[in-house]
């Protein structure tokens, strides 16, 4: 497995058949450029497949938001990816927020393993397609 700085075109190289339908709206270079301009980000590769694109994006109020796009094949490499993300977060020790779809239990569990706690906030119909999200906080 290798890691490299995130490039906006990496979003296009993710396996589109394996991503949740709700994220399809965000898988384009323009969104990748917006994320890349907002903070540090990396891409994880195994063989010739992108496993994960993720980083921290600061909003206009300087709040850091953890973001990621994770390919289904990443589950085979979970332990290595998890350790890398833990190291990544230790380099940027700032209060962070994150959201995930309510229906994605695996994402909710992973945020917990990364030290995030679910807040009382819920964002109904947060993304196109009407997916409801939980909001998490760390630090």
N, C-alpha and C positions, 0 to 999 in steps of 0.2 A: 504494500500500500504506500502511496506517495501523497504528499500534500503540497499545494502550491497556492500562491495568491489567487484569489478569485478574479475571474475575468467575466464580463457580462455575457459573452457568448456561451459560457459554461451552462447557463440555464437551458439553452437550446439542445445541449448534448445529453441532458437527463432523459431517461427512458420515459417517454410520454405515456406509454401504456400502463406504467406502474404507478404513476402519481395520482393522488386523489383528483377526481374530476374538478373539484372546487379550485384547485391551484392553477388550472390551465390558463386562467385569465392573466396570471402573473408571469408565465413562462415566455418572456420575450426580452430582447436585448435592452429595450428602453427601461424596463423595470430593473434589470441587472445593473444598468448604468446608474440609476438612482440609488440603489443599495450600495454600490461600490463608492459612490461619492460621499456617503454618510458615515463611513467608519471601516475598521479592519474586517477583512473577510478572506476566507480560504476555501479551497476545493479539495476534496479527498477523492483519489482515484484508486482503483484496483484493476490491474490489467489495463484494458482500454475503456473501462466503464467508470463514469462518474458515480460515486456513492453518495456524496453530500456536497452541497454548496451552503455555506453559512457564515454568519458574522454578527457584528454588532452595528446597528444603524442608530445614529443619534437623530432625534427629531428636532424641530425648531426650538424646543425648550431645553435642549441638551440632555433629554432623557434617553438613556441607552436602551435599545430593544434588540433582544436576541432574535435572529431570524435564521431559517434554514429550509432547504428543499432536500428531502432525503429519498433516494431511490429505494425501491423494495429490496434489491439485492444487497443493500447495506446491512440488512439484518444478519447476514453471514459474517460480517466484520464488526459486529456491535461493540465488543469489548475494546478493540483497538480504537474504533471511532470515539467511544465514550471517553477513553483515557486522553485522547487528543483534545477533545472538547473541554475536558476538565483542565488540562494544561492551558489551552487557549484562554479560558475564563480567568485563570489565575494570573495571566499576564495583563489582563484588563480588569482589575478589581474595582469595579464601580457598581453602584446600584443598577440593576437591570429589570426590565419587564419583558414579558413574552406572552403571546397568545397561542392557543391551539384550538382546533375544532373540538367541541364537546364530544363528538362521536369517535374521536381518535384516542382510545384509551392508552395505546402504546406511547403516544406523544405526551399524554398527561403523566404517565409513569416516568418517562425519561426526564421530563422537566423536574420532577421530584428528586430523581437520582442526581441531578445537577445542582440541587440545593434551592430550587425555586419552590415557593409556597403559593398555593392558589388563593387569590384574594376573593372578596365578596362580589367583585365586579364580574358581570357577564355582558357580553356584547352580542345582542341578537342581530341576526342577519348581517354580520360584520363584513362579509365579503360577497361579491357577486354570486348569485345562486342561493343566497339566504342562509348560509352556514352560521350557526351560533358558535361563539367562542367563549372559553374561559380566559381570564387574565391571571397571570402569575407574576410574582415579584421575588427578587433575590437581592440581598444586601440592603 
